[in-house]
Amino acid sequence: MLGAAGPRRLSTISNGDPRSVTPMGFMTSQKGCSWPWLDKSTSLYRRSKSQVEILDWKTKKQLCFLDKVEPHATIREIRLMFHKSYPQWYPARQSIRLKPKGKALRDEEILQNLPVGTTATLYFKDLGPQIGWTMVFLIEYAGPLFIYFLFYFRMPFVYGLDERFTSRPHPVVNLACICHSFHYIKRLIETVFVHRFSHGTMPLRNIVKNCLYYWGFAAWLAYYINHPLYTPPSYGQKQINIAVIMFLLCEAGNFSIHVALSDLRRDGSKIRKIPYPTKNPFTWLFFFVSCPNYTYEVGAWISFTVMTQCVPVI
């Protein structure tokens, strides 16, 4: 930079050392720039590394001490380091938090951005055995599909062998089986090809509760719809036709919303983005409600209720 006294010169060290001092005091040499305070052999460099102490969230007992952790390391990387010391606690099973009863830290959070010093104290909680969400959905949705058929085909161990139970089912019973199967086959296809999950796993113990819900309700409504003494809807074919049309429209809308939500994370990110209507008319419901997929889901089951005129369905 030119000033009144002319350009600023670099001075030379008097002892003949072929190094010079820049105006900012940085020392340079013929081999390039020298930063002695960042040399890996210095204590200052070593202090730039972080140390992570992991304690049990309940007993406060130290489980692991990680030395020389990069400040920009993510929680996911710390999970992997912890997993090396405790192979039985794979990353999905770990809940890492800043306080014993605090909120679990996300995988993408960076160590140096957390309110900790050079020695970070984190707390570990075992979440128990985990199961992937894709597998969870496949188990939940495959169950109702097959359970329904047990009642549809009137297995002897379900309704018995009474002579009154040998009559052919009403056509709406066949139609209900087709719609119910279509609903869960669609869900299975969406699980494999459409859905993107924010969390990779769920506690294995929850699968029992979830399956009791889906499988139990499927058995309850299937028992009455396929019962040999089942009576068809009061308003006949007109009621059935209107209900079927509404059911198919709601199923198409539900699928369209799931695709629109999936497209928000096409790049694989887990960032929560705000969905907006697209050119697909079924997505225009975003103008009125936040989660149209549930609106269509409720509509589908209301339509199925009208079609079958069966109380357990609603």
C-alpha positions as CSV (number, residue, x, y, z in Angstrom):
1,M,0.0,0.0,0.0
2,L,1.5,3.4,-1.0
3,G,1.5,6.2,1.5
4,A,3.3,9.5,2.0
5,A,6.5,7.8,2.8
6,G,6.3,5.5,-0.2
7,P,5.9,1.7,-0.2
8,R,6.5,-0.1,3.1
9,R,9.7,-2.2,2.9
10,L,10.4,-5.6,4.4
11,S,13.3,-5.5,6.9
12,T,16.1,-8.1,6.9
13,I,17.3,-9.8,10.1
14,S,20.7,-8.5,11.0
15,N,22.3,-11.9,11.6
16,G,22.1,-12.8,7.9
17,D,19.3,-15.2,8.3
18,P,17.6,-15.4,4.9
19,R,14.2,-14.7,6.5
20,S,12.4,-11.4,6.6
21,V,9.7,-9.8,8.7
22,T,6.5,-8.7,7.2
23,P,4.7,-5.5,8.4
24,M,2.4,-7.7,10.5
25,G,5.3,-9.5,12.1
26,F,4.8,-12.8,10.4
27,M,8.1,-14.6,9.7
28,T,8.7,-15.9,6.2
29,S,11.5,-18.0,4.7
30,Q,12.7,-19.2,1.4
31,K,10.7,-22.4,1.9
32,G,7.5,-20.4,2.4
33,C,5.4,-19.2,5.3
34,S,6.3,-20.5,8.8
35,W,3.6,-20.6,11.5
36,P,5.5,-21.9,14.6
37,W,2.4,-21.7,16.9
38,L,0.5,-24.1,14.6
39,D,3.3,-26.6,14.3
40,K,2.0,-30.0,15.4
41,S,4.8,-30.4,17.8
42,T,3.8,-27.4,19.8
43,S,1.6,-27.4,22.9
44,L,-0.7,-24.8,21.4
45,Y,-1.6,-27.1,18.5
46,R,-2.2,-29.9,20.9
47,R,-4.5,-27.7,22.9
48,S,-6.5,-26.9,19.8
49,K,-7.7,-30.5,19.9
50,S,-10.7,-31.3,22.1
51,Q,-11.2,-34.0,24.7
52,V,-14.5,-35.7,25.1
53,E,-15.6,-37.4,28.4
54,I,-18.6,-39.6,28.1
55,L,-20.5,-40.4,31.3
56,D,-23.4,-42.7,32.0
57,W,-26.5,-40.5,32.2
58,K,-27.8,-42.3,35.4
59,T,-24.8,-43.2,37.5
60,K,-22.5,-40.4,36.2
61,K,-19.7,-43.0,35.9
62,Q,-17.1,-42.3,33.2
63,L,-17.5,-44.8,30.3
64,C,-15.1,-43.4,27.8
65,F,-12.5,-40.7,27.4
66,L,-11.7,-39.6,23.9
67,D,-8.5,-37.7,23.5
68,K,-7.4,-35.5,20.5
69,V,-10.8,-35.1,19.0
70,E,-11.0,-32.6,16.1
71,P,-13.1,-29.6,17.1
72,H,-15.1,-29.9,13.9
73,A,-16.0,-33.5,14.6
74,T,-19.7,-34.3,14.4
75,I,-21.8,-36.1,17.0
76,R,-22.1,-39.0,14.5
77,E,-18.3,-39.3,14.5
78,I,-18.2,-39.3,18.3
79,R,-20.8,-42.1,18.3
80,L,-18.5,-44.1,16.1
81,M,-15.5,-43.5,18.3
82,F,-17.6,-44.6,21.3
83,H,-18.8,-47.7,19.4
84,K,-15.2,-48.8,19.1
85,S,-14.9,-49.0,22.8
86,Y,-18.3,-50.5,23.3
87,P,-19.2,-52.7,20.3
88,Q,-22.5,-53.7,21.9
89,W,-23.8,-50.1,21.7
90,Y,-24.0,-49.4,18.0
91,P,-24.6,-45.7,17.0
92,A,-28.3,-46.1,16.5
93,R,-28.6,-47.4,20.1
94,Q,-26.8,-44.4,21.6
95,S,-28.4,-41.2,22.9
96,I,-25.7,-38.6,23.4
97,R,-26.7,-35.4,25.3
98,L,-25.2,-32.4,27.1
99,K,-27.2,-33.0,30.3
100,P,-28.2,-36.3,31.9
101,K,-31.9,-35.6,31.2
102,G,-31.4,-33.2,28.3
103,K,-32.4,-33.6,24.7
104,A,-30.4,-36.0,22.5
105,L,-27.9,-34.3,20.2
106,R,-28.4,-34.7,16.4
107,D,-25.8,-36.5,14.4
108,E,-25.0,-33.5,12.3
109,E,-24.2,-31.2,15.3
110,I,-20.6,-30.1,15.5
111,L,-18.5,-30.3,18.7
112,Q,-17.0,-26.8,18.5
113,N,-20.5,-25.3,18.1
114,L,-21.7,-26.8,21.4
115,P,-21.5,-24.9,24.6
116,V,-18.5,-26.9,25.9
117,G,-14.9,-26.2,26.5
118,T,-11.8,-28.0,25.3
119,T,-12.9,-30.9,27.5
120,A,-16.5,-31.7,26.7
121,T,-18.6,-33.7,29.1
122,L,-21.3,-35.7,27.3
123,Y,-23.8,-38.1,28.7
124,F,-24.8,-41.5,27.2
125,K,-28.1,-43.3,27.5
126,D,-28.7,-46.8,26.0
127,L,-31.9,-46.7,23.9
128,G,-32.0,-50.5,23.8
129,P,-32.2,-52.7,20.7
130,Q,-33.3,-50.8,17.5
131,I,-35.1,-51.7,14.3
132,G,-35.1,-49.7,11.1
133,W,-38.1,-47.7,10.2
134,T,-38.5,-49.3,6.8
135,M,-38.7,-52.7,8.5
136,V,-41.1,-51.3,11.0
137,F,-43.5,-50.1,8.3
138,L,-43.3,-53.4,6.4
139,I,-44.2,-55.4,9.4
140,E,-47.0,-53.1,10.5
141,Y,-48.6,-53.0,7.0
142,A,-48.0,-56.6,5.9
143,G,-49.9,-57.9,9.0
144,P,-53.3,-56.3,8.2
145,L,-53.0,-57.5,4.6
146,F,-52.8,-61.1,5.5
147,I,-55.0,-61.0,8.7
148,Y,-57.9,-59.7,6.6
149,F,-57.7,-62.7,4.3
150,L,-58.2,-65.1,7.2
151,F,-61.6,-63.6,7.8
152,Y,-62.4,-63.0,4.1
153,F,-62.0,-66.7,3.3
154,R,-64.0,-67.6,6.4
155,M,-61.5,-69.9,7.9
156,P,-63.3,-72.6,10.0
157,F,-61.5,-71.7,13.1
158,V,-62.8,-68.1,12.8
159,Y,-66.6,-68.5,12.2
160,G,-67.1,-72.2,12.8
161,L,-69.0,-74.6,10.5
162,D,-72.6,-73.6,11.1
163,E,-74.9,-74.3,8.0
164,R,-76.0,-70.7,8.1
165,F,-72.5,-69.6,7.4
166,T,-72.2,-71.3,4.0
167,S,-74.0,-68.5,2.0
168,R,-72.0,-66.6,-0.5
169,P,-70.9,-63.1,0.7
170,H,-72.5,-60.0,-0.5
171,P,-70.7,-58.2,-3.4
172,V,-69.8,-55.3,-1.2
173,V,-67.8,-57.7,1.0
174,N,-65.6,-58.6,-2.0
175,L,-65.3,-54.9,-2.9
176,A,-64.2,-54.1,0.7
177,C,-61.5,-56.8,0.6
178,I,-60.2,-55.3,-2.7
179,C,-60.1,-51.7,-1.2
180,H,-58.6,-52.8,2.1
181,S,-55.9,-54.8,0.2
182,F,-55.2,-51.9,-2.1
183,H,-54.7,-49.5,0.8
184,Y,-52.1,-51.7,2.5
185,I,-50.3,-52.7,-0.7
186,K,-50.0,-49.0,-1.5
187,R,-48.5,-48.4,1.9
188,L,-46.0,-51.2,1.4
189,I,-45.0,-49.8,-2.0
190,E,-44.6,-46.3,-0.5
191,T,-42.4,-47.7,2.3
192,V,-40.0,-49.2,-0.2
193,F,-40.0,-46.6,-2.9
194,V,-41.3,-43.2,-1.6
195,H,-40.9,-42.6,2.1
196,R,-37.7,-40.9,3.5
197,F,-37.3,-41.2,7.2
198,S,-35.8,-38.5,9.5
199,H,-34.7,-41.1,12.0
200,G,-33.1,-44.3,11.0
201,T,-34.4,-46.6,13.7
202,M,-37.0,-47.1,16.4
203,P,-36.8,-49.0,19.7
204,L,-37.6,-52.6,19.0
205,R,-39.9,-52.8,22.0
206,N,-42.3,-50.4,20.3
207,I,-43.0,-52.8,17.4
208,V,-45.3,-54.8,19.6
209,K,-47.4,-51.8,20.5
210,N,-47.6,-50.6,16.9
211,C,-48.4,-54.1,15.5
212,L,-51.2,-54.6,18.1
213,Y,-52.7,-51.4,16.9
214,Y,-52.6,-52.1,13.1
215,W,-53.1,-55.9,13.3
216,G,-55.8,-55.7,16.1
217,F,-58.0,-53.2,14.3
218,A,-57.6,-55.1,11.0
219,A,-58.9,-58.2,12.7
220,W,-61.7,-56.4,14.4
221,L,-63.2,-54.7,11.3
222,A,-62.5,-57.8,9.1
223,Y,-64.4,-60.0,11.5
224,Y,-67.7,-58.0,11.1
225,I,-67.3,-57.1,7.4
226,N,-66.8,-60.8,6.4
227,H,-69.2,-62.3,8.9
228,P,-71.7,-64.6,7.3
229,L,-74.5,-62.6,9.0
230,Y,-73.2,-59.3,7.7
231,T,-75.9,-57.0,6.3
232,P,-75.1,-54.7,3.3
233,P,-75.4,-50.9,3.4
234,S,-78.9,-49.4,3.8
235,Y,-78.9,-47.3,0.6
236,G,-77.7,-50.1,-1.6
237,Q,-75.5,-49.8,-4.6
238,K,-75.7,-46.0,-4.8
239,Q,-74.2,-45.6,-1.3
240,I,-71.4,-48.1,-2.2
241,N,-70.5,-46.5,-5.5
242,I,-70.2,-43.0,-4.0
243,A,-68.1,-44.3,-1.2
244,V,-65.8,-46.2,-3.6
245,I,-65.2,-43.1,-5.7
246,M,-64.4,-41.0,-2.6
247,F,-62.1,-43.8,-1.3
248,L,-60.1,-43.9,-4.5
249,L,-59.8,-40.1,-4.7
250,C,-58.5,-40.0,-1.1
251,E,-56.0,-42.8,-1.8
252,A,-54.7,-40.9,-4.8
253,G,-54.5,-37.7,-2.8
254,N,-52.6,-39.5,0.0
255,F,-50.1,-41.0,-2.4
256,S,-49.6,-37.6,-4.1
257,I,-48.8,-35.9,-0.8
258,H,-46.4,-38.6,0.1
259,V,-44.6,-38.1,-3.2
260,A,-44.5,-34.3,-2.7
261,L,-43.1,-34.7,0.8
262,S,-40.5,-37.2,-0.5
263,D,-39.3,-34.8,-3.2
264,L,-38.4,-32.3,-0.5
265,R,-35.6,-34.6,0.5
266,R,-34.6,-36.0,-2.8
267,D,-30.9,-35.1,-2.1
268,G,-30.9,-37.2,1.0
269,S,-30.8,-34.3,3.5
270,K,-32.7,-34.4,6.7
271,I,-33.5,-30.7,6.8
272,R,-37.2,-30.0,7.4
273,K,-38.5,-27.9,4.5
274,I,-41.9,-26.3,4.2
275,P,-44.0,-28.1,1.5
276,Y,-46.0,-26.1,-1.0
277,P,-48.7,-27.1,-3.6
278,T,-47.4,-28.3,-6.9
279,K,-49.0,-28.7,-10.3
280,N,-50.7,-31.8,-9.1
281,P,-54.3,-30.8,-8.0
282,F,-54.2,-33.2,-5.1
283,T,-51.5,-31.2,-3.5
284,W,-53.6,-28.0,-3.5
285,L,-54.9,-29.0,-0.1
286,F,-51.6,-27.6,1.2
287,F,-53.3,-24.2,0.9
288,F,-55.7,-25.2,3.7
289,V,-54.1,-27.7,6.0
290,S,-50.5,-28.5,7.1
291,C,-50.6,-32.3,6.6
292,P,-53.0,-33.2,3.8
293,N,-51.7,-36.8,3.8
294,Y,-53.6,-37.3,7.1
295,T,-56.6,-35.4,5.7
296,Y,-56.8,-37.9,2.8
297,E,-56.1,-40.8,5.2
298,V,-59.1,-39.8,7.3
299,G,-61.2,-39.3,4.2
300,A,-60.3,-42.8,2.9
301,W,-61.4,-44.5,6.2
302,I,-64.6,-42.5,6.3
303,S,-65.4,-43.6,2.8
304,F,-64.6,-47.2,3.7
305,T,-67.0,-46.8,6.7
306,V,-69.8,-45.5,4.4
307,M,-69.1,-48.3,1.9
308,T,-69.3,-51.1,4.4
309,Q,-71.6,-49.4,7.0
310,C,-69.5,-51.1,9.7
311,V,-69.0,-49.4,13.1
312,P,-65.6,-50.9,13.9
313,V,-64.1,-49.3,10.7
314,I,-64.9,-45.8,11.9
